[in-house]
């Protein structure tokens, strides 16, 4: 398992170095204990790559359909997902 974790970390570092060379905007996060996520922002899109110890890489790609002006009801709607109750 330790060797797999090192391979995963090397894959993440190699990918991040390639993004750095291209001056890409990205973030690294850990949202689940078994994976490292690299989120890459490109115009009107967001790509989430999750790197796993077994070498698997999952990709979720989000594409903006529209750009709208957010109003108070939009702000309240998203905050409901994080209600403490």
CORNOR-V832661 format. One record per residue. N is the residue number from 1. RES is the residue in one letter. SS is DSSP state (h for helix, s for strand, l for the rest). BURIAL is + if it has 16 or more other ideal C-beta (glycine too) atoms within 10 Angstrom, else -. D_LAST is the distance of its C-alpha to the last C-alpha in Angstrom with 1 decimal. Layout:
BEGIN
[[N/RES/SS/BURIAL/D_LAST] [N/RES/SS/BURIAL/D_LAST]]
END
This chain:
BEGIN
[[1/X/l/-/39.0] [2/X/h/-/39.8] [3/X/h/-/42.2] [4/X/h/-/39.8] [5/X/h/-/37.2] [6/X/h/-/40.0] [7/X/h/-/41.0] [8/X/h/+/37.4] [9/X/h/-/37.4] [10/X/h/-/40.8] [11/X/h/+/39.8] [12/X/h/+/36.8] [13/X/h/-/39.2] [14/X/h/-/41.9] [15/X/h/+/39.6] [16/X/h/+/38.2] [17/X/h/-/41.8] [18/X/h/-/42.8] [19/X/h/-/40.0] [20/X/h/-/41.0] [21/X/h/-/44.6] [22/X/l/-/43.5] [23/X/l/-/41.4] [24/X/l/-/38.4] [25/X/s/-/34.9] [26/X/s/+/32.6] [27/X/s/-/29.7] [28/X/s/-/29.3] [29/X/s/-/26.1] [30/X/l/-/25.1] [31/X/l/-/22.0] [32/X/l/-/23.2] [33/X/l/-/25.5] [34/X/l/-/28.5] [35/X/s/+/29.0] [36/X/s/+/29.5] [37/X/s/+/28.5] [38/X/s/+/30.7] [39/X/s/+/29.5] [40/X/s/+/32.5] [41/X/s/-/32.4] [42/X/s/-/35.4] [43/X/l/-/36.0] [44/X/l/-/33.6] [45/X/s/-/32.5] [46/X/s/-/30.3] [47/X/s/-/31.4] [48/X/s/+/29.4] [49/X/s/+/31.6] [50/X/s/+/30.4] [51/X/s/+/33.1] [52/X/s/+/33.3] [53/X/l/+/35.7] [54/X/l/-/37.8] [55/X/l/-/38.7] [56/X/l/-/36.6] [57/X/s/-/35.1] [58/X/s/-/32.4] [59/X/s/-/32.2] [60/X/s/-/29.7] [61/X/s/-/31.0] [62/X/s/-/29.2] [63/X/s/-/31.6] [64/X/l/-/30.8] [65/X/l/-/32.0] [66/X/l/-/31.7] [67/X/l/-/31.0] [68/X/l/-/29.3] [69/X/l/-/28.4] [70/X/l/-/24.7] [71/X/l/-/23.6] [72/X/h/-/20.7] [73/X/h/-/19.2] [74/X/h/-/19.5] [75/X/h/-/17.7] [76/X/h/-/14.8] [77/X/h/-/14.8] [78/X/h/-/14.6] [79/X/h/-/11.9] [80/X/h/-/9.6] [81/X/l/-/10.2] [82/X/l/-/8.6] [83/X/l/-/5.4] [84/X/l/-/3.8] [85/X/l/-/0.0]]
END
